[in-house]
């Protein structure tokens, strides 16, 4: 997915609130290579909400709630605990296990967005868990392809509100 396609659908902010990201440092801290489309998304959009509902974690904000390095560990710990307690509802492994989920965002409704970190990062699928657990969907799409398809109503994701795009498409900057 070309980030330029997403930009034609959802305008990035005119000015970013943060400096450029040292991706080598971020990936070293996380012990993972991140997909290129995610890095281009953060470099283009920075921190903010897609339609005031989906937040993509970013290394550019220090707040635990929005920071990729901090929130990914919180989300992974929570997922592992739920998997132990309710394995039938949480069938995926968690990173760093092979094919394990690695978080990249969440929803205002309490859902979590993950990559299924298996093989080349450019081929990772998106997995979204709904709030309350046990409900999940997997899409063999990159993060930006997934965003583009839900914003164009080309994917019917049951973990997201049906009216997500009824008022149009916008990026709401955070911070």
N, C-alpha and C positions, 0 to 999 in steps of 0.2 A: 504494500500500500504506500503510495506516495503521499507524504504529508501535505503536499500542495492540493491534493483532492479534498482533504479534510478542510483545509483553509478556505476553499471555495464554498463550502457548506457552512462553516462556523468561523467567523472572523476572529483571528487572534487579537489580543490587546495591542493597542498602538505602542505601548511602552511596558516593558517588563519591570517588576519591582525589585528584581534580584540580579546579581551578577551572573556571568556564565558559570556553568557547572564543570567541575573537574571530574569528568566521568571515570577516568582511571582511578582516582581516589575513592569515589563512591563504590565502584565495582570491587575494589580491593577491600573496603570496609565490609561489604555485604558478602564477599566470597562468591560472587556470581557475575557472569557476563549478561548484561541487560540487552533486550532487543533494540535495534537501531531506531525503529519507528517510535519507541517510547522516548528515547533520548531526543529525537527531533521534535516530538510533541512538547516535551518540557522546555527545550530550547526555544520553541515558537510561542507557547502559551504561558509557560510559567505555572504558578499556583492558582488554582481556581476551580470553579464548578461548571460542569457541562449541564446546561439547562437547570441550573440551581438544584441538581439532584445527584449527579455523579461526580465524585472527587477523585482525581488521579493523584496518588501520593507523589511528593516531590522532594528531592534533596535540598531544595532552595529555602525551605522554611524550617526554623528551629522548633516550632511548636510540635509537641509529641503527636497531636492529632493529625497533622498534615505531613510530617516528615517521613520520607521513605525509609531511612535507616532505623528510626525509632519505632514507627508504627508497624513496619513489616515484622519486627520481632514480637511485638505485642500480639499482632494478628496470628502469627505462626504459633505462638505459645497457646493462644486461645483455641486455635484449630486442633492442635495436638491434644489438649485436654478434652475437647468435645469428642475427638476420635476415640480416645481411651474410654470415655463414659458411654458413648453411643456409636460404636463402630459401624452399625448397620446404616446410619445416616451420614456418615463421613467416610466414604470408601476410598478417597484419594490419600496418597502419602503426602507428607509435608517436606518441604525443602529442609535439609540438603539431601534427603533420600532421592534416589533415581526416579525421575518422573514426578517428583513432589511438587506440590503447589507452592508458589511464591506470590505474595500479595502485591498488587499494584494500585488498588483503589477500594473505595466503598461507596455506598449510596446513602442518601439522606434517610431512606427507609430501613437502614440497618443491614443491608446486603453487603457482601464482600466480593471483590473482584480479584482473581488470581490468574497467573500464568501457570500452565502445566509445563514445568521446566524439564523438558525431555528433549535431548538432542540439541540441534542448532537453535539458538534463541530466536532466529528469524522464522522458525517453524512452530514456535510454541502456540498452543491453543489457549483460548480464554475460557476460564471456568468461573461462573458466577453462582454464589450461594445466596439464597434468599434469607431474610431475617427469620429467626426462630429455628434455623438449621434444618437439615434433612432434605431440603429442596435445593437442587442444583441443576444447572444446565452447562453443557460444554459446547464451544463453538471453535471449529478449526479455522480461526481467523486471527490475524494479528490484532493488537490492541486498537490501533487506529482504524483497521478495517471494521472491527466490531463497532466502534463508536460511529463510524460513517453509516454502517448498515442500520443501526438502531435509530439514528437521527433521520435517516431517509425512510424509516418504516419498512425496511426490507427484511428485517428479522423480527419475529414475534417472540420476544424474551419475556417469559412469564414472571421473571424476577424483577421486572421493571414495570412502572405504571403504564397502562395502555395509553394514557393521555400525555405521555412525556413530551411529545413534540406538538401538541395542539396549539400552543401559543408561539410556535416558531422554534428556532434554534439559536442559542447564544452561549457564549462563554462569559462567566461572571468571575472576575478576578478576586482572589483572596489575599488578604494581608495588606 
